[in-house]
């Protein structure tokens, strides 16, 4: 789980650092963006599967309730994330949506 969080954090900073690539090098930008997003998905998959496994193992009597909390928090993040990221992008610029 820690490895997944480290990978996700590093890729977020990597996506923010893409601001510093020269705009004339758009192919490089797209290639690095795609590779970084692939790694971010890898880290996210590690975190998601590990989290559900840990909750299922540690809370066997009430795992359905805690699975519901996990899914609700994911849904809340999907609802809050885009408007928050858009606001950060609008006020501070591209890289702050990732930092």
C-alpha positions in Angstrom: 0.0 0.0 0.0 2.8 2.4 0.8 4.4 1.6 -2.6 1.2 2.6 -4.3 0.9 5.9 -2.4 4.6 6.7 -3.2 4.0 5.9 -6.9 0.8 8.0 -7.0 2.5 11.0 -5.2 5.5 10.9 -7.5 3.4 10.7 -10.6 1.2 13.7 -9.4 4.4 15.8 -9.0 5.6 14.5 -12.4 2.4 15.6 -14.1 2.7 19.0 -12.5 6.3 19.3 -13.7 5.2 18.8 -17.2 4.4 22.5 -17.2 8.1 23.1 -17.7 8.4 21.2 -21.0 8.7 23.6 -24.0 5.4 23.8 -25.9 7.2 23.1 -29.2 8.0 19.6 -27.9 4.4 18.5 -27.8 5.3 14.9 -28.7 7.5 14.6 -25.7 4.8 16.1 -23.5 2.2 13.6 -24.7 4.6 10.6 -24.4 5.7 11.6 -20.8 2.0 12.4 -19.9 0.9 8.9 -21.1 3.7 7.1 -19.3 3.1 9.0 -16.1 -0.7 8.4 -16.2 0.1 4.7 -16.8 2.3 4.6 -13.7 -0.4 6.5 -11.7 -2.9 3.9 -12.6 -0.5 1.2 -11.5 -0.1 2.9 -8.1 -3.8 3.4 -7.8 -4.6 -0.2 -8.5 -2.1 -1.3 -5.8 -3.7 1.0 -3.3 -7.3 0.0 -4.1 -6.7 -3.8 -4.1 -4.6 -3.6 -0.9 -7.1 -1.4 0.9 -10.0 -3.7 0.3 -7.9 -6.7 1.2 -6.8 -5.1 4.5 -10.3 -4.0 5.4 -11.7 -7.4 4.6 -9.1 -9.2 6.7 -9.1 -6.8 9.7 -12.9 -6.2 10.0 -14.4 -9.6 9.2 -17.6 -9.0 11.2 -18.4 -5.6 9.7 -16.6 -5.6 6.4 -19.7 -4.8 4.4 -20.1 -1.5 6.4 -16.5 -0.6 5.9 -16.5 -1.5 2.2 -19.5 0.9 2.0 -17.4 3.6 3.6 -14.5 3.0 1.2 -16.8 3.2 -1.8 -18.5 6.3 -0.4 -15.1 8.0 0.0 -14.2 7.2 -3.6 -17.5 8.6 -4.8 -17.0 11.7 -2.7 -13.5 12.1 -4.2 -14.9 11.8 -7.7 -17.5 14.4 -7.0 -15.2 16.9 -5.2 -12.0 16.3 -7.2 -12.9 17.8 -10.6 -14.3 21.1 -9.3 -11.4 21.5 -6.9 -8.9 20.7 -9.6 -10.6 23.1 -12.0 -10.5 25.9 -9.4 -6.8 25.3 -8.6 -6.1 25.3 -12.4 -8.1 28.5 -12.9 -6.5 30.4 -10.0 -2.9 29.1 -9.9 -2.2 27.4 -13.2 -1.8 23.9 -14.7 0.8 22.5 -12.2 -1.2 23.3 -9.1 -4.0 21.0 -10.1 -1.5 18.2 -9.5 0.5 19.5 -6.6 
